[in-house]
Amino acid sequence: METVTLTTERLVLRAPTEADIAAIEAACQDPEIPRWTTVPSPYTREHAEDFVKLVDGWWAEGKETVWAIFADDILVGMIGLHDIETHHAGAHAEIGFWVTASARGRGYIVEAARAVIDWGFAELGLVRIRWQAVAGNEPSARAARALGFQYEGLQRQALTGPRGRDDGWIAGLLVDDDRTPVAWPVL
């Protein structure tokens, strides 16, 4: 699949390139990113170089669609649809994202995610998008709830990353959900 650029009112989402390696490396020095994601720590330039190459391959294979998020030409985050699976009953994927320390609290992830979700449902034919996060990651959970995801539960020791195993929260969004935020028992 060819890479796709998405634009919103304030943001441009495009596949990361070699020109973004330094910005990705700098962003991933923030300890909050590896705390809640599978991003390695310490994060090196080589990690960023490998990531950009991997993203290119994922797009080509149609397995993952990852975008760097830019506000005024500054990298403010990363978002993607991961583990894209097609099935005779409809395709599904998992959404994942992180935001740079200086860009937090501005609504960029919710704005970017709306564009990614709309694209995934319309262009990939997804019928379900899964969100999951390490239990306790309230900023991510608040974003998912704002997007209309419905909390589905706690998965014990279900998430693996550099730290080992973590309990995870899971939520889902279906193509025909109205996306009105509903109460979550963990928030």
C-alpha positions in Angstrom: 0.0 0.0 0.0 1.2 3.5 -0.8 1.7 5.9 2.1 -1.1 8.4 2.7 -1.0 11.9 4.1 -3.9 13.1 6.2 -4.5 16.7 7.2 -6.7 18.2 9.9 -7.4 21.7 10.9 -4.1 22.1 12.8 -2.1 19.0 11.8 -0.4 17.2 9.0 0.0 13.4 9.3 2.5 11.7 7.1 4.8 8.7 7.2 8.1 9.5 8.9 11.1 9.9 6.7 14.9 10.2 7.2 14.5 13.9 7.6 12.5 13.2 10.8 15.1 10.9 12.5 16.6 13.6 14.8 13.2 14.8 15.9 12.0 11.3 16.6 15.2 10.5 18.6 14.8 13.8 20.6 11.1 13.1 21.3 11.8 9.6 22.6 14.2 10.9 25.2 11.1 11.8 27.3 10.8 9.1 29.9 7.0 9.2 29.7 7.1 7.7 26.1 9.0 4.4 27.0 7.1 4.3 30.3 3.8 3.7 28.5 4.8 2.4 25.1 7.1 -0.3 23.6 9.6 2.4 22.6 13.1 1.3 23.8 14.9 3.2 26.5 17.5 4.6 26.2 16.4 5.6 22.7 19.2 6.1 20.2 19.6 7.5 16.7 19.9 3.9 15.5 16.5 3.1 17.0 15.0 6.1 15.1 16.7 5.1 11.8 15.4 1.5 12.2 11.9 2.7 13.0 11.7 4.9 9.8 12.8 1.9 7.7 10.3 -0.4 9.5 7.4 2.0 8.9 8.2 2.1 5.2 8.0 -1.7 5.1 4.9 -1.9 7.1 3.1 0.5 4.7 4.3 -1.5 1.7 3.0 -4.7 3.3 -0.2 -3.2 4.5 0.4 -4.5 8.0 0.6 -1.2 9.8 0.0 2.5 8.8 2.1 4.8 10.9 2.1 8.6 10.7 4.3 11.3 12.2 2.1 14.1 13.5 3.2 17.7 12.7 1.9 21.0 13.9 3.5 24.0 12.2 6.1 21.6 10.7 7.2 20.5 14.2 6.9 16.8 15.2 4.3 16.5 18.0 3.7 12.8 18.0 3.3 9.5 16.3 0.1 7.5 15.5 -0.7 4.4 13.7 -3.0 1.5 13.0 -1.2 -1.7 13.9 -1.8 -5.4 13.4 -4.2 -4.7 10.5 -6.0 -8.0 9.8 -8.4 -8.7 7.1 -11.1 -11.3 7.7 -14.2 -12.4 5.8 -16.2 -10.8 8.6 -14.4 -7.5 8.2 -11.0 -6.0 8.9 -9.7 -4.8 12.3 -6.7 -3.1 13.7 -5.2 -1.5 16.9 -4.6 2.2 17.3 -1.5 3.4 19.0 0.0 6.8 19.6 2.4 9.0 21.6 2.7 12.7 21.9 5.8 14.8 22.6 6.2 16.4 26.1 5.9 20.0 24.8 2.7 19.2 22.8 0.7 17.5 25.6 -2.6 18.9 26.6 -3.4 20.6 23.2 -5.8 17.9 21.9 -3.4 16.9 19.1 -3.8 13.2 19.6 -7.6 13.3 19.6 -7.6 15.5 16.4 -5.1 13.2 14.7 -6.8 10.0 15.8 -10.2 11.2 14.5 -8.6 11.5 11.0 -6.8 8.1 11.3 -10.0 6.4 12.6 -12.1 7.9 9.8 -9.5 6.8 7.2 -9.3 3.3 8.6 -13.0 2.8 8.6 -13.5 4.3 5.1 -10.3 3.2 3.3 -9.3 0.0 4.9 -12.8 -1.2 5.6 -12.2 -1.7 9.3 -15.1 -2.8 11.3 -13.4 -2.6 14.7 -10.4 -0.6 16.1 -8.9 -1.8 19.4 -7.2 0.6 21.8 -5.1 -0.8 24.6 -2.7 0.7 27.1 -0.8 -0.2 30.2 -3.2 0.0 33.1 -2.8 3.4 34.7 -2.1 5.4 31.5 -4.9 7.8 32.2 -3.9 10.4 29.5 -4.2 7.7 26.8 -7.4 6.4 28.3 -8.9 9.9 28.3 -8.0 10.4 24.6 -9.6 7.0 23.7 -12.8 7.8 25.7 -13.0 11.2 24.0 -12.8 9.4 20.6 -15.8 7.2 21.6 -14.0 4.0 22.4 -15.9 1.9 24.9 -14.0 0.4 27.8 -14.0 -3.4 27.6 -11.9 -4.4 30.6 -8.6 -5.2 32.3 -6.3 -7.8 30.7 -4.0 -9.2 33.3 -0.3 -9.3 32.3 -1.4 -9.1 28.7 0.9 -6.4 27.4 4.6 -7.1 26.8 7.3 -4.5 26.4 10.9 -3.7 27.4 9.9 -3.8 31.1 8.4 -7.3 30.8 4.6 -7.8 31.3 2.0 -5.3 32.3 -1.7 -5.4 33.0 -3.6 -3.6 30.2 -6.8 -1.7 29.7 -8.7 -2.5 26.5 -11.4 -0.6 24.7 -13.0 -0.9 21.3 -14.6 1.3 18.6 -16.9 -0.2 16.0 -17.5 1.3 12.6 -21.2 2.0 13.4 -20.6 3.4 17.0 -21.9 7.0 17.3 -18.6 7.9 19.1 -20.3 9.8 21.9 -18.0 9.5 24.9 -19.4 7.2 27.6 -18.3 6.7 31.2 -15.3 4.5 31.8 -15.0 2.7 35.2 -11.2 3.4 35.4 -11.4 7.2 34.9 
